[in-house]
Amino acid sequence: MTEDGEQLGVITLSAALTKAQELEVDLIEIAPEAKPPVAKLIDFKKFKYLEDKKGKEARKKTKNTELKEVRFSPFIGEHDLQTNLRKVKEFLGLGDTVKVSIVFKGRQMTHQEFGPKLLEKIMTDLGLGATQDRQARMEGRRYVTVIRGNKAAFKAEIAKPDSVIPAKVIDTEQSRSAGIQKEEKIPDQVGDDKEKDGQAKDEKSS
């Protein structure tokens, strides 16, 4: 085989060495266990460089992903649920796999049916970009599954500005602003009462 991938067919060792001398390259055996063995006519330094480059690219593709864990309570509130779901999405956006653990404490163990229900809600919220890597099951007091997802899709979702603000915070701010309006009205009412008292006194004196 030449440097350009051209097949020279089955030839003797002496013929291959003669061809290498003609092309001023090296004869390198790349598949010694093959029958017949396969050799390549190429400059050794270039061959070494290409092999190192292939190795680096292969290592990048086989980069180990980390397994992260996010824990949920079976009776978790909506605000805490959304906070934990955001953590799951962040991990998936980094290319990690996520272990979702629904933890039962004390008497909650008598209501294990809430584990599958909550997991179904979690998977629905994550959408089609997420898949279960293994079937969910009880492990002691935990209902556990492992989730992997589309890295690019979750990275883009986390980057959205509106995904950062929980609905509960907005409600709290609205209630605060309503309270301020009420406080601002109180001084006006007191002033009106004083004016009425002053008018009543003037009428009596006259």
N, C-alpha and C positions, 0 to 999 in steps of 0.2 A: 504494500500500500504506500502511495506517495504522500507527500505533505498536503496535497490538495484533495486527498481521498480517492485518487484513482487506483483501481484494483489492477495489479500486475499479474494476478493469477498465482498458481503454484509454481515456484521456481527453486532451484537449488541454492544452498547457502553461498556457494562461490559466485553464482550469478547475481545474487542479491548484493554481495559485497562489491562486486564490480560496478553495479548500477549506482551504489552509494558513492563510490569514488568518482564516477562520471558526473554526478550531480553535486559533488562536494558537500555531502551531508553525512549524517550518521545512520547506521542501521540499528534500530531499537526494537527489541522484542516486546510487544505490548500484550500478547495473550499466549504465554508459554504453554498453558494447559490445553489449548485448542489443538485439534488434529486436522490438518497440519498446523504447527504454531504460526501465529500471525506476527509480522514485523512491519515496522513503519520506517520509511526513508525521510528523515527530518533532522534538522539541527538539534543537538541534544539540549542546548541552553533554551532554545525556543520551546522544545517539548516540555522541559521542566517548568517553564513559566506558565504554559497553558494548563498543565496539570495542577499547579498551585492555585491558579485562577479558578479552575473548576471546583477545587476543594473549598475555597472561600465562599463561592456562590452556594454550594451545597450546605455549608454550615449555616449560612444566613437563612436558607429555606427551612432548615430543621431546628430553628431556634426554639428552645424549650419554653413552653408557656407555663405561667404560674397558676396554681389553683388557689383562688381566693374564696373565703367563706363569708356569707352574709346571713345573719340570724334573724328570724321573724318569730313573733309570738302568734299563736293561733287566733288570738282575739285582738290583734293589733289594730290601733286606730288608723283612720284614713291618712292623717298627716304623717304619722310615723311610717306608714306603709309606703307612701310616695318618697319619703326620705331614703328608705332602704332600697327602693327600686332604683333610685338615682345612683346609689352606690353600685348596684348590680350593673347598670348600664355603663357606668364609668369603667368598671373592670373589663366588661366586654369590649368597650371601645379601645382598650389598650391591648386587646388580643388575648386576654387571659380567659381561662375557664372559671366558672363560679359555682361553688358548692352552696346551694340554698338549703338552710336548715330551719325547719319549723319546730321550735323547742316547746315541749309540754312540761309544765311545772305542777307539782302537787295534784290536786283533783282534776286538773285539765286533762290528765291521762284518760279520764272516763269519757272524754269527748274527742277521740282521735279522728272522728269523721271530718273535723274542721281542717285537718291537714291537707287532704286532697282538694277540698273546696278552696282553700287559700292558695294552694299551688296553681290551681286552674286560673284563678284571678291574676296571679303573678305572670303566668305565661301569656295570658290574654293581653295584659298591659305591655309586655315586652314585644309582642307582635310576631310577625313571620320571620323576623331576623334572628330569633332565638330558637334553639332546639335543645331537647333533653338528651344529654350524652348517655344517660343510663336511666333505667326505670326507677321511679321513686319508691322508697321503702322505709319502714320503721327501723331505726338503729337505736335501741334503748329508748330514750325519751324524745328522740328526734325523728321527724319525718324528713328524709333527705333525698335530694337529687342533685345532679351535676348538669350545668347549663353551659353551652357554648353559643357564640353568636357571630353575626357578620360584623367584623371589626370596623369597616368603613361606615356602615350604616349607623352604628351606635356612636361612633366618634362624631359624626355629623349631627346626630340628635342632641348629644350633650352640649355641642357648641351653640345650639340655639339659645338666644337670650331669654325667651319666655319659659324655658325649661328649668330655670334657676329659681323662680319665684313660686313658693307654695301658695295654694289658694287660702290656707288658713291665716297666713300672715296678712294678706290683703284684707280679709274680714276684720282682723284685729285693728288694722289701721283705720278702717272705715268706722268702727265703733268708737275709736278714740276721737276721730274728727267730729263725730256726732256729739260726744261728751263735751268737747270744747265749745260747740255752738250753744249748748244748753247753759254752760257757765257764763258765756258772753251775754246771754239774755237776762241773767239774774240782776246785775247792776241797774239795767234799764228799768226793770220792774220796781226796784227799790226807789229809784229816782221819781218815778211816776207817783208812787204812794206818798212821798214827801211833798210833792207839788199839790196833791189833793188835800193833804192835811193843812198846808199853808193857806190854801184858798178857803177852807172851812173856817179857819181862825179869823181871816180878814172879814168874812161875812158876819161873824158874831160880833166883832169889834165895831163894825159899821152899824 
